[in-house]
C-alpha cells in the first residue's frame, strides 16, 4: 500500500495521515527512495522483496542476482526498529528452491528479520521446517491457487504451536480472517476503488476517479484502518496468550 500513501502524504490536505501497519515493496524504486515518508506514517513496516514483480517485468535489464545484491544493500542501510521483517526472494517457481535458499542465506547475512515464504509446491514438510526454525514465516494465500481456506487454520495453529508468527500473503478476505488468527496479512484490495472504480459497491465514473483520486484513496485508507483495528482487537488476546 505504500506508494499511494506516499502520494497522499505529499498532498498538503493529507499531511496528518493516521498511522497504521504498512507493507511496501522493494520493487517500487520511487517508493523506496521515499522510504523516510513511509517511516513517518507507519507504526510497523513489512518489506516485500518484489522479486516476483522483478522477474516478470520485461523492461528490467539487471539480473536477479544484481537485484538481490541491491536488496541486501538497501536492507543493511535502512533496517530499523520499525521494520518487523523483510520477505525473501520467493521465486522458487521461476529459479528453483535451491536458488531461493541461496538468496535467503545471502540476505540473512544482513539481518535476522528475513521472513521465508511457503508455497504449496514446497510440500508440508518444508512448511513445518520453516515454522520450527524461524520466528516469523509466511504462506501464499492467492485465492483458488494456494492453500484451501479450510486448511488455513491448521497452518496457523502449527506455526503458533512452534512459537512462530505467520503472515498471510494476499489475504484480506474477511470470511477467513474472522476465523483464522493470522499475525499479519496483506493484499492490494484496499485501494480497489481508485483502480477498478468501485467504492462501497458503487460503480464510479472514470472521470470522477481522475478528478477525485486522492479523496477516494484517503477514504479507502481510512476504511482499511478500521478493518486493521477490528482484527487486531479481535485476536490480540489470542496472540498475547
Beta strands, then each sheet from edge to edge (+ up, - down):
strand 1: 20-25
strand 2: 42-48
strand 3: 83-87
strand 4: 114-118
strand 5: 136-140
strand 6: 165-169
strand 7: 184-186
strand 8: 198-199
strand 9: 202-203
sheet 1: 1+ 2+ 3+ 4+ 5+ 6+ 7+
sheet 2: 8+ 9-
end
